[in-house]
Each structure stands twice: as structure tokens, then as C-alpha cells.
């Protein structure tokens, strides 16, 4: 199985529209597009930043993975129609500068449609990694924009099984691609190839760890209660705090909020943990999530307890690879069991499961589906009067 497309879409550069920044947290877009960049040009178009007294421009950087990261810089204070017009101008200039033909348009957010719906495309892909309409601060027209995006794209990928089940009837070509894993990267935590980080070295044991974005999807009260139930355990919490007040984070002598760490640094932290903890709240924002960190914990050899997220229960909980706890008492009970349990047989089960998973395999399978979906000629779609409205 090849790792890229052939034919029309296979020679096309990818123009990705994302609500996430390339240099934020290393997750699904980075895993997939860094693989795409091995054999084609990839342009990653981020959400704009605003500055006083500037003319609209694109700041361009080349990532270590050879992805061209494009950040629109717009004048502060302009209104929504002006933002859309400026972004459309910048996108048009970008596409005009690409000499290898119409791009493959890859969407992570429907909110890019107002300034991209008019473009000719070799193929249109929606990688629906989250239910964005359920997140704090979601645009009021997110649902309407996604409805339009489903009408326009050639193929849809979903970030998990639950999201697939929610979206599969909305498009004739929808495929589930749950979070995958870079096993060699996280297995470094098992092999002892890393040095204990300075800000973790003085933290006592046992250590119970979390890594990821800290936002409305985290059950902060569960974290507080679990830490209070076991003051002799140390809870190490890694990740940026987004969309919630940092002052709302529970504080205790055994709670350690260490801030953001790079993807490269994560194995060195996980190596020093005794168990993993995924304290997701049960709310609309987590209803369809498929946490990438689930297989990453496992690849690092860390037993882990999660709240009852559907895409963690299926398959990880059902296979006995992850323990599930809904309350602080249940979480603490499961962690106590994990700390006392020999790991050898569990690790064998983990490795058998992970053996069939990799981001390389995911990208290759996506490539085959895109090849089948690609039209014979680059195509543009008619824009209705309703769709010309600014959002």
C-alpha cells in the first residue's frame, strides 16, 4: 500500500484550512500533513491574527516537516465582511502563485468556506476531527457552514467512530479514521532513552499524569477530588490552558500544572509517571472525541484510567487496555489497582493491539480513498446566492 495518491489528485499541492495553529499542540493535522509533505507541497492556512495599522498579508514559514505555514495578518478593528474579503484576496493570491495546478483543498473547519468556496480544486476533503459546533466560542453559523461543506466535498474522514456514526448519513462517502499512533516516538518512554526533565525531577511518587489541551473538556472538579482523596499521589498536568480561566485550575500541594511541552519532550515526562489519567468531562464538547493520547499512553507503556468517553470505552475499555472510572472514587480505585498490578501480560495485549496502528497506515488508507474520490478534471462548484453572504 503506497503512502500517497497517484493520478490527478496525487500531483496536486494540498491547501489546508485549519482552526488550529501548526505550532500549537502536535496532533492529527500535524501527523497527517507532515506525511503528505514528503511527496508534495503542503500549505497550512491558519486563522488570522490582527495587528494595528497593517495591510493584509500572509506570514510564511517553513516547518521542520516542510509544511508551508501561512498566517494571515489583518488590520485590527475590521468587521466580518472585511475579514472575509481580505482572506479571499490572500487565498486568491496564494493559489495564483501555485504553478502545479489546482490544489487539493483539505478542510479542518467549515468556517473557511466564505473565502474558499469559489476555488477550483483537484479534490475537496473534510477531515472532521471534532464536533466543533459543541466547543466553547463556536461560531453561531458553524452548523450551517458544515452543512454546506458536506455538500461540496468529495470525501469525508472522521476523527473517531462516534463521530462517524453521527455523520455517516450526511454524505455518501464518509470514512472513520480514529486517532492513530507514532509507536516508536512514545516507546522511547519504555526504553529509558530520555532524561528526567528539570521541572519534574523534584516531584514525588507515585506520579499520575495527563498531557493535552486543558480546556472545557477537562473535568476540573474530578481532578480536584481525586487529588484530595490521595494527597500522597502527585498529579502531573501538562498542556496549554485554553478558553478557560487559569485561575479556575484547582490548586493543591500534590497538583502540578507544568504548562505546555513540545511533542518531542513528551516521552521524557511520561517515562517518569506511574499511571495516566484522562479526566474528560462528560459534556457536548466531549461527546464525539477520540483522544489521540489514548494510544500514546499505551505505547509509552503507561496504564491509564479514563472517564467514560465512548471512543475510549470502544475499543480500549472493552479490550481491557484502559480502565474506566466515572467518579473520583472510581478513578482512585482503578489507579490503585493499576499501581499494584503486574504489567507484563497487559503490555503484551497493548502491543498486539498497537501493532496494527500507525499514522503511516492511516495516511495510506486515506490516500486510496482520495484517489477513488478524485474527479477526472479539477472542478469548481456553483455558488448559490445564499452562499455569497458574508458570515
N, C-alpha and C positions, 0 to 999 in steps of 0.2 A: 504494500500500500504506500503510495507516494505521499509526500508531505506538502504538495502544492497542487494547484489547478493546472490543467493544460487547456489549450484552445483559447477562445476569445477572453474569457474572464481570467484565465491564467496568466496572460501577459499584461493585465491591467494593473496600474497602481491602485492601492487602497486609500480612499479618503474616509477616515473615521470621524464621526461626530460624537463627542463624549461629554457627559455631565461630570466626569471625574477628571482630575488632572493627572498627567503622566507621572509626575513626581510626588504624588500623594501617598497612597498605600499600594504596594505591589500586589495586584490581584488579577482577576480574569482578563481584563483588556491587555495588560502587560504580558501575561503568559502567552496569549494567542498572537498578538500583533508582533511580538519580538520574533516569533517563528515565521510569520508572514514576511517580515523584513529580511529574512535570509535569502529570499529569491525575488523580491520585488520592492518597489518603492512604497513606503507606508507613510501617510500624512495623518497626524493625530490632531484634530481640530478641537481645542478646548473651549470652555465657556470664557466669555470676555472678562477682562479686568478694566477698571475705569480709573482715569487719571485726569487731573485738571489741565485744561489748555492744550490738549494734544489733538492731532489729526488721526483719524482711524488708520491703524497699521497692524501688521502681523509681526509679532516677535517670533523668530525662528531659531530653534536649537536642534542639534542632532544628538539624540540619546546614545548611550553606550551600545544599545541594541540596534543602532542605525535606524531608529524611527525618527522621522521629522516631526518635531513637536511644534505646533502652531498655536500661539496665544494671541487672540485679538485684543488690542489695546484701544479703547474707545474713550471719547471725551466724557468726563463725569457730568451728570445732570441731564443727559439727553433722554428723551422719552422712549416708550416701547416701539412705536413705528420707526423712529430714527435709529434705534438699535438694530432692528430687523434690516433696514435699508443699508446700514453700514456693514453688517455682517454679510449680506448678499453681495455687496460690492467687493469685499475682501475675498469671498469664496470664488466669485467670478474671475477675479484677477489670478487667484491661485490656479484654478482649473485651466485658464488660458495659458499659463506658464508650463503646464504639464504637456510634454511633447509626445508621450507614448499612447495617446488616445484617451477616450472617456474613462474615468475612474470607476472602480467598483466602490459603491457607496455602502459604508458599514455604519449602522446606527446603534448607539447605546441609549440615546434619548430621542423621543419623538419631538422634543421642543426645538430640534434643529430644522424641522420641516419648513418653517416660514422663510428661511433663507437658502434652502437647498432643494425644494421640491421641483424646481424648474430645470434642474441639471440633467443632461444626458448621462446615462450610466451604462456600463457594461453589465452590471448586476446590482441589485439592491438587496441588502441583508439587514435584518433586525436581530441583533444578539440581545435578547430580552433577559438580562441578568437579574433584574429585581422588579418588583411591583412598585415602580417609582411614585405612582399616584397615592400610595399609602404613607409615604415618608413625610416627616415634618417639613413644611415650607414648599410642598409640591405646588406647581403652577395650577391655577384653577382650570385651565384648559388642557391639562395633561391627558385626561381620558379621551377628549375629543381628538387631540393630536395623535394619540396612539391608534385610535380608530382609523384615522386617515392613513397612518403609516402601514397598518395591516393591509390596506387596500393597494398600496403602492409597491411593497417589497415582493421579491421573488421567492425568498425563503426566510423562515424564522427559526432561530435557535432559542431555547430557553435555558436559564441557569440552574434548573432543577426539575425534579419530577412533579412536584406540586404545582409549580408554575406552568409546566407543560399541560397538566390536567386542566388548569384554569383557562389556558389559551388555545388549546388544540382545535377547537371548533371555530375559531375566528379566522383561520387561514388554511388553505388546502395543503400547505407544505410546511408543517411545524415539526420540529425535532427536539427532543430533550437531550441536553448535554450538561449533566451535573458537574459540580466542581471536580477538577482533577488534581494531580499532584506531581510535583517535581521531587521524586523519591530521593535521588542522590543528594540534593541540597539539604533536605531535612534529616536524612540519615546520618549526616555529619554529627548530629547531637548524640547519636548512639555510639559512634566510633571514638568519641573523646578527642576530636580533632580541633576543638575550639578552646579558647582561653576564657576563664570566668571574667565577665565584664566588671569594671570597677564599681558601678553603681548597684551591682547585685551581690558583690563578694561579701559584704558585711551583713546581709540579710540572713536571719536564722533559718532553721529547717524544722519540720518539713515545709517545702515551698509548693504552693498551689498556684498555677499560673494561667493568665489569659493574655492573648495578643489579638489586636484588631482595632477597628474603629470603635471609639467609645461615644455612643450617641443614644438616641431614644430607643434603640433596640436592646440596650442593656438594662437588666432589672437591678437597679442600684440598691433597692431595699433588700433584695435577696443577697447581694454581696455584703451589705452591712450586717444582716442577720447571721450569715454563715461565719463571718469573721468574729462576731460576738460569741457565737457558740463554741468556737475553738480559738481562744486567744493565744494558744501555743502554736498554732499554724500561722504561716506567713503567706499572704495572698499578694502575688506579684502581678500588677496590671500594666500591660504595655499597650500603647497606642495613642493616637491623637484624639483630643476631645472636640467633638463637632456637634453643633446645633443644640447643645445643652450647656448650661452654666457650669463652668468648672467648680464653682463654689458648692454645687449640688452633690459632688462626689463625696461619699461617706469617708470619714476620717477615723483612723484607729491606729494604735502602735503596730498592729500586725497587718495593716493595709498599706501597700507600697505602690503609688502611681508613678511610674518611671517615664511616662511620655513616649513620644514616637521613637521607633527604632527602624533602621533600614531592613529590607528583606535579607540582605547579606548577613546582618547581625543576629537574626532570629535564632539560628541553631545554637549560638553560644549562650543565649539566655535559656532556651529550652533544655539544654544539657543539664542545667542546674536545678531543674524542677523535679518534683516527685509525682505530680499529677497535674492534669489540665482541667480547666474549668470553663464552661461556656454558659454564662448566666444570662441567656437571652430572655427578655421579657416576652410574654405571650400577648401580642397585640397585632394590629393590622400591618405594621411595618415588618413583622417577622413571620407573617402567615405563610409566605411562599419562599422564604430564604433557604438557600442551600449552602451552608457555611463552608468556604474554602478551607478554613482552618481545621475542619474535622479530619480529613485525611492527612493534613500536615502534622497535627498532633501525633497521629498513629505512626506516620513514617519516622518521626523523631523517637519512637519507642515509648511515648508517654501515655499511660492510661488516662482516660478523660471522662468527666461527668458533664452532661448537658441537661438543660431544661428540655421539656418535651416538644421539640421542633420536629415537624412532620418529616422533613428530609434528613433529619438525623436519626429519628426512630427507624425510618426505612431508608437504607438497609442496615445502618450501623448498630442500632439498638437491637433489632431483630436477630442480627448475626452474633450478638454478644461481644461486639468490638468496642462499644461505647455504653456506659451506664447512664440511665435516665433518672432525674430527680426533679420533682416539681416544686418542692418547698425547701426551705433552708435545712430543716431537719432531715429530709430525704437526701439532699445533696451531701450533707456532712456524713450521713450514714454510708452512702455509696463511696465517698472518698476514703473513709476509714477502712472499708472493705478492700478498696484498691491498694491502699498503702500496705495492707497485710498480705495481699495475695501474691504468690509467685508469678512472675511474668513470662516464664519460658513458653508455656503452651499458648498463652494469649498472643504472644509475639508471632508464633508460627501461624496462627489464624490471621493475624493482621497482615503478615507478609504474603500469604496466599491471596488475600483479597486485593492488596495493593499491586500485586504482580500484573494484573490486567488493566492498570490505570496509568496514564501519563498524559501530559499536555501535548506531547508529540502525536500520540494516537488520537486525541481529541481533534487537533488541527487537521490531521489527515482525513478523518471521517467527515469533518465539516467540508473539507476540500472536495471530496467526492460528491457530496450533496450540492455544493455550489456549482460544480461542473455540470451536473444533471439539470440544474435550475437555470443556467445561463442561457439567455436568448441568443439566437444566431447573429443578431446585429445589436449594437448599442441602442438603447431605447430611451425615449423621453415619454412622459405621461402627460395627458391633457390636465390642465389646472382649471378647476371649476371656479366660478365667481366667488363661492363661499371660501375657497381655499386661498384666494388672493387677499383676504382680510388679514390685517396685522394682528398679532396676539401679544 
